[in-house]
Amino acid sequence: MGWNRLRIQRNSKLLASLDESDYFYFAHTYAASSASEEVVATCEHGATFSAVLEHNNIFATQFHPEKSGAAGARLLHNFVSLAA
């Protein structure tokens, strides 16, 4: 639980204009494996886990964008732009 940075693994429409210096707020006690081709970003907290998934028009984050300040607002802006 807490603030952490992403390790971006590949280009992502959802993470456009964001980089590895941005912090996001994580509030979960579980984590998904990072061994999937849909993983666009991972995070490290005791072990590496999936933080952002993207496949066609399906997007998922392990963190709370709405609680992640300016970086989270940018991610939500990207998501709404993709949905429009």
PDB file of N, CA, C and O in Angstrom:
ATOM      1  N   MET A   1       0.829  -1.172   0.000  1.00  0.00           N
ATOM      2  CA  MET A   1       0.000   0.000   0.000  1.00  0.00           C
ATOM      3  C   MET A   1       0.875   1.237   0.000  1.00  0.00           C
ATOM      4  O   MET A   1       1.852   1.301   0.746  1.00  0.00           O
ATOM      5  N   GLY A   2       0.546   2.210  -0.815  1.00  0.00           N
ATOM      6  CA  GLY A   2       1.295   3.448  -0.837  1.00  0.00           C
ATOM      7  C   GLY A   2       1.675   3.879  -2.237  1.00  0.00           C
ATOM      8  O   GLY A   2       1.180   3.346  -3.230  1.00  0.00           O
ATOM      9  N   TRP A   3       2.557   4.847  -2.294  1.00  0.00           N
ATOM     10  CA  TRP A   3       2.985   5.450  -3.555  1.00  0.00           C
ATOM     11  C   TRP A   3       4.153   4.672  -4.142  1.00  0.00           C
ATOM     12  O   TRP A   3       5.075   4.277  -3.428  1.00  0.00           O
ATOM     13  N   ASN A   4       4.099   4.459  -5.460  1.00  0.00           N
ATOM     14  CA  ASN A   4       5.177   3.765  -6.134  1.00  0.00           C
ATOM     15  C   ASN A   4       5.212   4.181  -7.601  1.00  0.00           C
ATOM     16  O   ASN A   4       4.244   4.719  -8.138  1.00  0.00           O
ATOM     17  N   ARG A   5       6.350   3.919  -8.230  1.00  0.00           N
ATOM     18  CA  ARG A   5       6.527   4.255  -9.640  1.00  0.00           C
ATOM     19  C   ARG A   5       6.385   3.010 -10.503  1.00  0.00           C
ATOM     20  O   ARG A   5       6.554   1.882 -10.041  1.00  0.00           O
ATOM     21  N   LEU A   6       6.071   3.251 -11.765  1.00  0.00           N
ATOM     22  CA  LEU A   6       5.918   2.174 -12.741  1.00  0.00           C
ATOM     23  C   LEU A   6       7.234   1.915 -13.451  1.00  0.00           C
ATOM     24  O   LEU A   6       8.077   2.802 -13.577  1.00  0.00           O
ATOM     25  N   ARG A   7       7.390   0.699 -13.906  1.00  0.00           N
ATOM     26  CA  ARG A   7       8.460   0.343 -14.840  1.00  0.00           C
ATOM     27  C   ARG A   7       7.764   0.036 -16.157  1.00  0.00           C
ATOM     28  O   ARG A   7       7.159  -1.023 -16.323  1.00  0.00           O
ATOM     29  N   ILE A   8       7.857   0.970 -17.086  1.00  0.00           N
ATOM     30  CA  ILE A   8       7.143   0.841 -18.355  1.00  0.00           C
ATOM     31  C   ILE A   8       7.873  -0.171 -19.237  1.00  0.00           C
ATOM     32  O   ILE A   8       9.068  -0.033 -19.503  1.00  0.00           O
ATOM     33  N   GLN A   9       7.136  -1.188 -19.686  1.00  0.00           N
ATOM     34  CA  GLN A   9       7.705  -2.288 -20.460  1.00  0.00           C
ATOM     35  C   GLN A   9       7.567  -2.099 -21.965  1.00  0.00           C
ATOM     36  O   GLN A   9       8.397  -2.587 -22.732  1.00  0.00           O
ATOM     37  N   ARG A  10       6.520  -1.391 -22.392  1.00  0.00           N
ATOM     38  CA  ARG A  10       6.298  -1.156 -23.829  1.00  0.00           C
ATOM     39  C   ARG A  10       5.392   0.055 -24.005  1.00  0.00           C
ATOM     40  O   ARG A  10       4.805   0.547 -23.041  1.00  0.00           O
ATOM     41  N   ASN A  11       5.284   0.527 -25.230  1.00  0.00           N
ATOM     42  CA  ASN A  11       4.436   1.680 -25.522  1.00  0.00           C
ATOM     43  C   ASN A  11       2.990   1.383 -25.135  1.00  0.00           C
ATOM     44  O   ASN A  11       2.510   0.256 -25.257  1.00  0.00           O
ATOM     45  N   SER A  12       2.319   2.424 -24.667  1.00  0.00           N
ATOM     46  CA  SER A  12       0.945   2.269 -24.200  1.00  0.00           C
ATOM     47  C   SER A  12       0.153   3.532 -24.493  1.00  0.00           C
ATOM     48  O   SER A  12       0.604   4.640 -24.203  1.00  0.00           O
ATOM     49  N   LYS A  13      -1.035   3.357 -25.071  1.00  0.00           N
ATOM     50  CA  LYS A  13      -1.934   4.495 -25.291  1.00  0.00           C
ATOM     51  C   LYS A  13      -2.411   5.056 -23.948  1.00  0.00           C
ATOM     52  O   LYS A  13      -2.582   6.266 -23.801  1.00  0.00           O
ATOM     53  N   LEU A  14      -2.621   4.187 -22.991  1.00  0.00           N
ATOM     54  CA  LEU A  14      -3.106   4.608 -21.679  1.00  0.00           C
ATOM     55  C   LEU A  14      -2.070   5.432 -20.919  1.00  0.00           C
ATOM     56  O   LEU A  14      -2.428   6.333 -20.160  1.00  0.00           O
ATOM     57  N   LEU A  15      -0.789   5.127 -21.120  1.00  0.00           N
ATOM     58  CA  LEU A  15       0.281   5.822 -20.399  1.00  0.00           C
ATOM     59  C   LEU A  15       0.916   6.952 -21.200  1.00  0.00           C
ATOM     60  O   LEU A  15       1.983   7.443 -20.831  1.00  0.00           O
ATOM     61  N   ALA A  16       0.280   7.371 -22.286  1.00  0.00           N
ATOM     62  CA  ALA A  16       0.821   8.470 -23.093  1.00  0.00           C
ATOM     63  C   ALA A  16       1.070   9.698 -22.220  1.00  0.00           C
ATOM     64  O   ALA A  16       0.229  10.051 -21.394  1.00  0.00           O
ATOM     65  N   SER A  17       2.210  10.343 -22.398  1.00  0.00           N
ATOM     66  CA  SER A  17       2.629  11.540 -21.651  1.00  0.00           C
ATOM     67  C   SER A  17       2.977  11.244 -20.196  1.00  0.00           C
ATOM     68  O   SER A  17       3.142  12.177 -19.410  1.00  0.00           O
ATOM     69  N   LEU A  18       3.090   9.987 -19.819  1.00  0.00           N
ATOM     70  CA  LEU A  18       3.522   9.602 -18.473  1.00  0.00           C
ATOM     71  C   LEU A  18       4.859   8.881 -18.591  1.00  0.00           C
ATOM     72  O   LEU A  18       5.169   8.311 -19.637  1.00  0.00           O
ATOM     73  N   ASP A  19       5.638   8.905 -17.538  1.00  0.00           N
ATOM     74  CA  ASP A  19       6.917   8.202 -17.579  1.00  0.00           C
ATOM     75  C   ASP A  19       7.238   7.594 -16.219  1.00  0.00           C
ATOM     76  O   ASP A  19       6.430   7.662 -15.292  1.00  0.00           O
ATOM     77  N   GLU A  20       8.404   7.010 -16.111  1.00  0.00           N
ATOM     78  CA  GLU A  20       8.772   6.278 -14.906  1.00  0.00           C
ATOM     79  C   GLU A  20       9.070   7.163 -13.699  1.00  0.00           C
ATOM     80  O   GLU A  20       9.332   6.650 -12.612  1.00  0.00           O
ATOM     81  N   SER A  21       9.034   8.470 -13.872  1.00  0.00           N
ATOM     82  CA  SER A  21       9.221   9.363 -12.721  1.00  0.00           C
ATOM     83  C   SER A  21       7.897   9.683 -12.022  1.00  0.00           C
ATOM     84  O   SER A  21       7.895  10.263 -10.936  1.00  0.00           O
ATOM     85  N   ASP A  22       6.777   9.308 -12.636  1.00  0.00           N
ATOM     86  CA  ASP A  22       5.456   9.567 -12.051  1.00  0.00           C
ATOM     87  C   ASP A  22       5.122   8.539 -10.985  1.00  0.00           C
ATOM     88  O   ASP A  22       5.427   7.356 -11.131  1.00  0.00           O
ATOM     89  N   TYR A  23       4.494   8.999  -9.914  1.00  0.00           N
ATOM     90  CA  TYR A  23       4.069   8.128  -8.816  1.00  0.00           C
ATOM     91  C   TYR A  23       2.570   7.861  -8.903  1.00  0.00           C
ATOM     92  O   TYR A  23       1.794   8.722  -9.317  1.00  0.00           O
ATOM     93  N   PHE A  24       2.177   6.645  -8.505  1.00  0.00           N
ATOM     94  CA  PHE A  24       0.780   6.237  -8.476  1.00  0.00           C
ATOM     95  C   PHE A  24       0.479   5.614  -7.119  1.00  0.00           C
ATOM     96  O   PHE A  24       1.369   5.076  -6.460  1.00  0.00           O
ATOM     97  N   TYR A  25      -0.785   5.691  -6.706  1.00  0.00           N
ATOM     98  CA  TYR A  25      -1.180   5.213  -5.387  1.00  0.00           C
ATOM     99  C   TYR A  25      -1.748   3.798  -5.470  1.00  0.00           C
ATOM    100  O   TYR A  25      -2.774   3.566  -6.109  1.00  0.00           O
ATOM    101  N   PHE A  26      -1.074   2.866  -4.823  1.00  0.00           N
ATOM    102  CA  PHE A  26      -1.481   1.464  -4.772  1.00  0.00           C
ATOM    103  C   PHE A  26      -2.117   1.190  -3.412  1.00  0.00           C
ATOM    104  O   PHE A  26      -1.587   1.612  -2.385  1.00  0.00           O
ATOM    105  N   ALA A  27      -3.249   0.487  -3.397  1.00  0.00           N
ATOM    106  CA  ALA A  27      -3.923   0.172  -2.133  1.00  0.00           C
ATOM    107  C   ALA A  27      -4.514  -1.237  -2.191  1.00  0.00           C
ATOM    108  O   ALA A  27      -5.695  -1.433  -1.904  1.00  0.00           O
ATOM    109  N   HIS A  28      -3.698  -2.202  -2.557  1.00  0.00           N
ATOM    110  CA  HIS A  28      -4.159  -3.585  -2.630  1.00  0.00           C
ATOM    111  C   HIS A  28      -3.162  -4.497  -1.935  1.00  0.00           C
ATOM    112  O   HIS A  28      -1.973  -4.187  -1.860  1.00  0.00           O
ATOM    113  N   THR A  29      -3.643  -5.603  -1.436  1.00  0.00           N
ATOM    114  CA  THR A  29      -2.756  -6.568  -0.794  1.00  0.00           C
ATOM    115  C   THR A  29      -2.542  -7.793  -1.669  1.00  0.00           C
ATOM    116  O   THR A  29      -1.965  -8.781  -1.215  1.00  0.00           O
ATOM    117  N   TYR A  30      -2.996  -7.746  -2.913  1.00  0.00           N
ATOM    118  CA  TYR A  30      -2.799  -8.844  -3.850  1.00  0.00           C
ATOM    119  C   TYR A  30      -2.141  -8.292  -5.107  1.00  0.00           C
ATOM    120  O   TYR A  30      -2.135  -7.082  -5.333  1.00  0.00           O
ATOM    121  N   ALA A  31      -1.590  -9.177  -5.919  1.00  0.00           N
ATOM    122  CA  ALA A  31      -0.924  -8.730  -7.140  1.00  0.00           C
ATOM    123  C   ALA A  31      -0.980  -9.830  -8.189  1.00  0.00           C
ATOM    124  O   ALA A  31      -0.934 -11.017  -7.867  1.00  0.00           O
ATOM    125  N   ALA A  32      -1.081  -9.421  -9.439  1.00  0.00           N
ATOM    126  CA  ALA A  32      -1.089 -10.360 -10.558  1.00  0.00           C
ATOM    127  C   ALA A  32       0.329 -10.549 -11.091  1.00  0.00           C
ATOM    128  O   ALA A  32       1.161  -9.647 -11.003  1.00  0.00           O
ATOM    129  N   SER A  33       0.587 -11.705 -11.632  1.00  0.00           N
ATOM    130  CA  SER A  33       1.891 -12.012 -12.217  1.00  0.00           C
ATOM    131  C   SER A  33       2.219 -11.033 -13.339  1.00  0.00           C
ATOM    132  O   SER A  33       1.321 -10.497 -13.989  1.00  0.00           O
ATOM    133  N   SER A  34       3.492 -10.806 -13.557  1.00  0.00           N
ATOM    134  CA  SER A  34       3.916  -9.894 -14.634  1.00  0.00           C
ATOM    135  C   SER A  34       4.301 -10.663 -15.888  1.00  0.00           C
ATOM    136  O   SER A  34       4.911 -10.089 -16.790  1.00  0.00           O
ATOM    137  N   ALA A  35       3.967 -11.931 -15.969  1.00  0.00           N
ATOM    138  CA  ALA A  35       4.344 -12.770 -17.103  1.00  0.00           C
ATOM    139  C   ALA A  35       3.204 -12.871 -18.115  1.00  0.00           C
ATOM    140  O   ALA A  35       2.598 -13.930 -18.277  1.00  0.00           O
ATOM    141  N   SER A  36       2.921 -11.766 -18.789  1.00  0.00           N
ATOM    142  CA  SER A  36       1.851 -11.742 -19.784  1.00  0.00           C
ATOM    143  C   SER A  36       2.196 -10.714 -20.848  1.00  0.00           C
ATOM    144  O   SER A  36       2.770  -9.669 -20.540  1.00  0.00           O
ATOM    145  N   GLU A  37       1.854 -11.000 -22.089  1.00  0.00           N
ATOM    146  CA  GLU A  37       2.161 -10.053 -23.163  1.00  0.00           C
ATOM    147  C   GLU A  37       1.303  -8.793 -23.095  1.00  0.00           C
ATOM    148  O   GLU A  37       1.622  -7.799 -23.748  1.00  0.00           O
ATOM    149  N   GLU A  38       0.220  -8.814 -22.318  1.00  0.00           N
ATOM    150  CA  GLU A  38      -0.635  -7.641 -22.153  1.00  0.00           C
ATOM    151  C   GLU A  38      -0.071  -6.637 -21.156  1.00  0.00           C
ATOM    152  O   GLU A  38      -0.573  -5.516 -21.072  1.00  0.00           O
ATOM    153  N   VAL A  39       0.946  -7.002 -20.410  1.00  0.00           N
ATOM    154  CA  VAL A  39       1.533  -6.114 -19.403  1.00  0.00           C
ATOM    155  C   VAL A  39       2.287  -4.982 -20.105  1.00  0.00           C
ATOM    156  O   VAL A  39       3.191  -5.230 -20.903  1.00  0.00           O
ATOM    157  N   VAL A  40       1.906  -3.743 -19.802  1.00  0.00           N
ATOM    158  CA  VAL A  40       2.626  -2.592 -20.353  1.00  0.00           C
ATOM    159  C   VAL A  40       3.474  -1.908 -19.293  1.00  0.00           C
ATOM    160  O   VAL A  40       4.383  -1.146 -19.623  1.00  0.00           O
ATOM    161  N   ALA A  41       3.183  -2.178 -18.004  1.00  0.00           N
ATOM    162  CA  ALA A  41       3.999  -1.620 -16.926  1.00  0.00           C
ATOM    163  C   ALA A  41       3.939  -2.546 -15.724  1.00  0.00           C
ATOM    164  O   ALA A  41       2.914  -3.169 -15.444  1.00  0.00           O
ATOM    165  N   THR A  42       5.054  -2.621 -15.024  1.00  0.00           N
ATOM    166  CA  THR A  42       5.131  -3.404 -13.803  1.00  0.00           C
ATOM    167  C   THR A  42       5.483  -2.473 -12.651  1.00  0.00           C
ATOM    168  O   THR A  42       5.759  -1.289 -12.843  1.00  0.00           O
ATOM    169  N   CYS A  43       5.466  -3.036 -11.466  1.00  0.00           N
ATOM    170  CA  CYS A  43       5.854  -2.309 -10.266  1.00  0.00           C
ATOM    171  C   CYS A  43       6.617  -3.276  -9.379  1.00  0.00           C
ATOM    172  O   CYS A  43       6.487  -4.492  -9.519  1.00  0.00           O
ATOM    173  N   GLU A  44       7.394  -2.746  -8.488  1.00  0.00           N
ATOM    174  CA  GLU A  44       8.192  -3.560  -7.582  1.00  0.00           C
ATOM    175  C   GLU A  44       7.824  -3.224  -6.145  1.00  0.00           C
ATOM    176  O   GLU A  44       7.922  -2.073  -5.717  1.00  0.00           O
ATOM    177  N   HIS A  45       7.400  -4.240  -5.407  1.00  0.00           N
ATOM    178  CA  HIS A  45       7.162  -4.096  -3.966  1.00  0.00           C
ATOM    179  C   HIS A  45       7.343  -5.476  -3.347  1.00  0.00           C
ATOM    180  O   HIS A  45       6.378  -6.218  -3.163  1.00  0.00           O
ATOM    181  N   GLY A  46       8.564  -5.803  -3.036  1.00  0.00           N
ATOM    182  CA  GLY A  46       8.884  -7.142  -2.564  1.00  0.00           C
ATOM    183  C   GLY A  46       9.071  -8.131  -3.697  1.00  0.00           C
ATOM    184  O   GLY A  46       9.879  -9.053  -3.588  1.00  0.00           O
ATOM    185  N   ALA A  47       8.344  -7.951  -4.769  1.00  0.00           N
ATOM    186  CA  ALA A  47       8.434  -8.755  -5.995  1.00  0.00           C
ATOM    187  C   ALA A  47       7.882  -7.912  -7.134  1.00  0.00           C
ATOM    188  O   ALA A  47       7.194  -6.917  -6.903  1.00  0.00           O
ATOM    189  N   THR A  48       8.180  -8.303  -8.337  1.00  0.00           N
ATOM    190  CA  THR A  48       7.655  -7.600  -9.506  1.00  0.00           C
ATOM    191  C   THR A  48       6.242  -8.106  -9.793  1.00  0.00           C
ATOM    192  O   THR A  48       5.992  -9.311  -9.765  1.00  0.00           O
ATOM    193  N   PHE A  49       5.314  -7.173 -10.071  1.00  0.00           N
ATOM    194  CA  PHE A  49       3.941  -7.552 -10.393  1.00  0.00           C
ATOM    195  C   PHE A  49       3.397  -6.647 -11.485  1.00  0.00           C
ATOM    196  O   PHE A  49       3.949  -5.579 -11.748  1.00  0.00           O
ATOM    197  N   SER A  50       2.316  -7.075 -12.119  1.00  0.00           N
ATOM    198  CA  SER A  50       1.662  -6.300 -13.174  1.00  0.00           C
ATOM    199  C   SER A  50       1.013  -5.060 -12.568  1.00  0.00           C
ATOM    200  O   SER A  50       0.311  -5.150 -11.561  1.00  0.00           O
ATOM    201  N   ALA A  51       1.249  -3.905 -13.184  1.00  0.00           N
ATOM    202  CA  ALA A  51       0.641  -2.663 -12.713  1.00  0.00           C
ATOM    203  C   ALA A  51      -0.329  -2.085 -13.739  1.00  0.00           C
ATOM    204  O   ALA A  51      -1.318  -1.451 -13.371  1.00  0.00           O
ATOM    205  N   VAL A  52      -0.046  -2.305 -15.038  1.00  0.00           N
ATOM    206  CA  VAL A  52      -0.927  -1.822 -16.104  1.00  0.00           C
ATOM    207  C   VAL A  52      -0.992  -2.891 -17.189  1.00  0.00           C
ATOM    208  O   VAL A  52       0.032  -3.403 -17.641  1.00  0.00           O
ATOM    209  N   LEU A  53      -2.214  -3.217 -17.596  1.00  0.00           N
ATOM    210  CA  LEU A  53      -2.443  -4.152 -18.693  1.00  0.00           C
ATOM    211  C   LEU A  53      -3.165  -3.423 -19.807  1.00  0.00           C
ATOM    212  O   LEU A  53      -3.972  -2.529 -19.555  1.00  0.00           O
ATOM    213  N   GLU A  54      -2.872  -3.808 -21.046  1.00  0.00           N
ATOM    214  CA  GLU A  54      -3.540  -3.202 -22.194  1.00  0.00           C
ATOM    215  C   GLU A  54      -3.611  -4.247 -23.301  1.00  0.00           C
ATOM    216  O   GLU A  54      -2.600  -4.832 -23.690  1.00  0.00           O
ATOM    217  N   HIS A  55      -4.819  -4.467 -23.797  1.00  0.00           N
ATOM    218  CA  HIS A  55      -5.029  -5.386 -24.915  1.00  0.00           C
ATOM    219  C   HIS A  55      -6.186  -4.847 -25.752  1.00  0.00           C
ATOM    220  O   HIS A  55      -7.336  -4.837 -25.313  1.00  0.00           O
ATOM    221  N   ASN A  56      -5.862  -4.403 -26.955  1.00  0.00           N
ATOM    222  CA  ASN A  56      -6.855  -3.774 -27.836  1.00  0.00           C
ATOM    223  C   ASN A  56      -7.555  -2.638 -27.087  1.00  0.00           C
ATOM    224  O   ASN A  56      -6.915  -1.640 -26.755  1.00  0.00           O
ATOM    225  N   ASN A  57      -8.861  -2.772 -26.815  1.00  0.00           N
ATOM    226  CA  ASN A  57      -9.577  -1.703 -26.117  1.00  0.00           C
ATOM    227  C   ASN A  57      -9.867  -2.052 -24.650  1.00  0.00           C
ATOM    228  O   ASN A  57     -10.789  -1.503 -24.048  1.00  0.00           O
ATOM    229  N   ILE A  58      -9.084  -2.957 -24.088  1.00  0.00           N
ATOM    230  CA  ILE A  58      -9.223  -3.342 -22.683  1.00  0.00           C
ATOM    231  C   ILE A  58      -8.019  -2.801 -21.916  1.00  0.00           C
ATOM    232  O   ILE A  58      -6.872  -3.044 -22.291  1.00  0.00           O
ATOM    233  N   PHE A  59      -8.292  -2.068 -20.842  1.00  0.00           N
ATOM    234  CA  PHE A  59      -7.243  -1.447 -20.033  1.00  0.00           C
ATOM    235  C   PHE A  59      -7.484  -1.784 -18.565  1.00  0.00           C
ATOM    236  O   PHE A  59      -8.630  -1.840 -18.119  1.00  0.00           O
ATOM    237  N   ALA A  60      -6.413  -2.007 -17.817  1.00  0.00           N
ATOM    238  CA  ALA A  60      -6.542  -2.298 -16.388  1.00  0.00           C
ATOM    239  C   ALA A  60      -5.334  -1.742 -15.645  1.00  0.00           C
ATOM    240  O   ALA A  60      -4.214  -1.762 -16.155  1.00  0.00           O
ATOM    241  N   THR A  61      -5.575  -1.247 -14.436  1.00  0.00           N
ATOM    242  CA  THR A  61      -4.482  -0.785 -13.583  1.00  0.00           C
ATOM    243  C   THR A  61      -4.605  -1.443 -12.222  1.00  0.00           C
ATOM    244  O   THR A  61      -5.712  -1.708 -11.753  1.00  0.00           O
ATOM    245  N   GLN A  62      -3.486  -1.706 -11.595  1.00  0.00           N
ATOM    246  CA  GLN A  62      -3.448  -2.281 -10.252  1.00  0.00           C
ATOM    247  C   GLN A  62      -3.565  -1.179  -9.198  1.00  0.00           C
ATOM    248  O   GLN A  62      -3.885  -1.458  -8.042  1.00  0.00           O
ATOM    249  N   PHE A  63      -3.313   0.049  -9.583  1.00  0.00           N
ATOM    250  CA  PHE A  63      -3.333   1.188  -8.673  1.00  0.00           C
ATOM    251  C   PHE A  63      -4.623   1.984  -8.850  1.00  0.00           C
ATOM    252  O   PHE A  63      -5.434   1.671  -9.721  1.00  0.00           O
ATOM    253  N   HIS A  64      -4.807   3.002  -8.032  1.00  0.00           N
ATOM    254  CA  HIS A  64      -5.985   3.874  -8.086  1.00  0.00           C
ATOM    255  C   HIS A  64      -5.627   5.164  -8.819  1.00  0.00           C
ATOM    256  O   HIS A  64      -4.998   6.040  -8.225  1.00  0.00           O
ATOM    257  N   PRO A  65      -6.004   5.310 -10.089  1.00  0.00           N
ATOM    258  CA  PRO A  65      -5.706   6.563 -10.793  1.00  0.00           C
ATOM    259  C   PRO A  65      -6.370   7.767 -10.130  1.00  0.00           C
ATOM    260  O   PRO A  65      -5.782   8.847 -10.075  1.00  0.00           O
ATOM    261  N   GLU A  66      -7.593   7.586  -9.624  1.00  0.00           N
ATOM    262  CA  GLU A  66      -8.332   8.708  -9.034  1.00  0.00           C
ATOM    263  C   GLU A  66      -7.708   9.219  -7.747  1.00  0.00           C
ATOM    264  O   GLU A  66      -8.055  10.306  -7.285  1.00  0.00           O
ATOM    265  N   LYS A  67      -6.796   8.457  -7.160  1.00  0.00           N
ATOM    266  CA  LYS A  67      -6.105   8.875  -5.942  1.00  0.00           C
ATOM    267  C   LYS A  67      -4.636   9.197  -6.206  1.00  0.00           C
ATOM    268  O   LYS A  67      -3.859   9.388  -5.270  1.00  0.00           O
ATOM    269  N   SER A  68      -4.259   9.257  -7.489  1.00  0.00           N
ATOM    270  CA  SER A  68      -2.848   9.379  -7.858  1.00  0.00           C
ATOM    271  C   SER A  68      -2.446  10.764  -8.351  1.00  0.00           C
ATOM    272  O   SER A  68      -1.491  10.893  -9.117  1.00  0.00           O
ATOM    273  N   GLY A  69      -3.152  11.788  -7.927  1.00  0.00           N
ATOM    274  CA  GLY A  69      -2.766  13.166  -8.246  1.00  0.00           C
ATOM    275  C   GLY A  69      -2.748  13.459  -9.730  1.00  0.00           C
ATOM    276  O   GLY A  69      -3.566  12.942 -10.491  1.00  0.00           O
ATOM    277  N   ALA A  70      -1.798  14.303 -10.136  1.00  0.00           N
ATOM    278  CA  ALA A  70      -1.710  14.761 -11.531  1.00  0.00           C
ATOM    279  C   ALA A  70      -1.443  13.609 -12.492  1.00  0.00           C
ATOM    280  O   ALA A  70      -2.001  13.587 -13.589  1.00  0.00           O
ATOM    281  N   ALA A  71      -0.603  12.653 -12.106  1.00  0.00           N
ATOM    282  CA  ALA A  71      -0.311  11.509 -12.983  1.00  0.00           C
ATOM    283  C   ALA A  71      -1.578  10.674 -13.200  1.00  0.00           C
ATOM    284  O   ALA A  71      -1.842  10.237 -14.320  1.00  0.00           O
ATOM    285  N   GLY A  72      -2.348  10.454 -12.161  1.00  0.00           N
ATOM    286  CA  GLY A  72      -3.597   9.717 -12.285  1.00  0.00           C
ATOM    287  C   GLY A  72      -4.618  10.457 -13.132  1.00  0.00           C
ATOM    288  O   GLY A  72      -5.350   9.845 -13.909  1.00  0.00           O
ATOM    289  N   ALA A  73      -4.666  11.774 -12.982  1.00  0.00           N
ATOM    290  CA  ALA A  73      -5.578  12.582 -13.797  1.00  0.00           C
ATOM    291  C   ALA A  73      -5.198  12.483 -15.270  1.00  0.00           C
ATOM    292  O   ALA A  73      -6.074  12.425 -16.133  1.00  0.00           O
ATOM    293  N   ARG A  74      -3.903  12.462 -15.565  1.00  0.00           N
ATOM    294  CA  ARG A  74      -3.444  12.329 -16.951  1.00  0.00           C
ATOM    295  C   ARG A  74      -3.849  10.970 -17.514  1.00  0.00           C
ATOM    296  O   ARG A  74      -4.312  10.885 -18.651  1.00  0.00           O
ATOM    297  N   LEU A  75      -3.680   9.914 -16.733  1.00  0.00           N
ATOM    298  CA  LEU A  75      -4.067   8.585 -17.166  1.00  0.00           C
ATOM    299  C   LEU A  75      -5.579   8.538 -17.436  1.00  0.00           C
ATOM    300  O   LEU A  75      -6.010   7.988 -18.449  1.00  0.00           O
ATOM    301  N   LEU A  76      -6.371   9.107 -16.543  1.00  0.00           N
ATOM    302  CA  LEU A  76      -7.833   9.129 -16.752  1.00  0.00           C
ATOM    303  C   LEU A  76      -8.208   9.949 -17.984  1.00  0.00           C
ATOM    304  O   LEU A  76      -9.135   9.591 -18.710  1.00  0.00           O
ATOM    305  N   HIS A  77      -7.489  11.047 -18.222  1.00  0.00           N
ATOM    306  CA  HIS A  77      -7.706  11.842 -19.446  1.00  0.00           C
ATOM    307  C   HIS A  77      -7.423  10.977 -20.682  1.00  0.00           C
ATOM    308  O   HIS A  77      -8.191  10.987 -21.643  1.00  0.00           O
ATOM    309  N   ASN A  78      -6.319  10.235 -20.644  1.00  0.00           N
ATOM    310  CA  ASN A  78      -5.998   9.352 -21.768  1.00  0.00           C
ATOM    311  C   ASN A  78      -7.090   8.322 -21.978  1.00  0.00           C
ATOM    312  O   ASN A  78      -7.470   8.047 -23.116  1.00  0.00           O
ATOM    313  N   PHE A  79      -7.603   7.744 -20.891  1.00  0.00           N
ATOM    314  CA  PHE A  79      -8.639   6.736 -20.986  1.00  0.00           C
ATOM    315  C   PHE A  79      -9.917   7.305 -21.604  1.00  0.00           C
ATOM    316  O   PHE A  79     -10.504   6.691 -22.494  1.00  0.00           O
ATOM    317  N   VAL A  80     -10.341   8.460 -21.140  1.00  0.00           N
ATOM    318  CA  VAL A  80     -11.554   9.082 -21.679  1.00  0.00           C
ATOM    319  C   VAL A  80     -11.357   9.424 -23.159  1.00  0.00           C
ATOM    320  O   VAL A  80     -12.280   9.259 -23.956  1.00  0.00           O
ATOM    321  N   SER A  81     -10.179   9.894 -23.528  1.00  0.00           N
ATOM    322  CA  SER A  81      -9.895  10.206 -24.937  1.00  0.00           C
ATOM    323  C   SER A  81      -9.975   8.948 -25.801  1.00  0.00           C
ATOM    324  O   SER A  81     -10.467   9.002 -26.928  1.00  0.00           O
ATOM    325  N   LEU A  82      -9.503   7.833 -25.288  1.00  0.00           N
ATOM    326  CA  LEU A  82      -9.553   6.578 -26.039  1.00  0.00           C
ATOM    327  C   LEU A  82     -10.986   6.072 -26.172  1.00  0.00           C
ATOM    328  O   LEU A  82     -11.328   5.430 -27.165  1.00  0.00           O
ATOM    329  N   ALA A  83     -11.821   6.354 -25.181  1.00  0.00           N
ATOM    330  CA  ALA A  83     -13.198   5.883 -25.191  1.00  0.00           C
ATOM    331  C   ALA A  83     -14.117   6.744 -26.053  1.00  0.00           C
ATOM    332  O   ALA A  83     -15.202   6.311 -26.442  1.00  0.00           O
ATOM    333  N   ALA A  84     -13.676   7.963 -26.348  1.00  0.00           N
ATOM    334  CA  ALA A  84     -14.521   8.903 -27.099  1.00  0.00           C
ATOM    335  C   ALA A  84     -14.596   8.558 -28.573  1.00  0.00           C
ATOM    336  O   ALA A  84     -15.267   9.253 -29.336  1.00  0.00           O
TER     337      ALA A  84
END
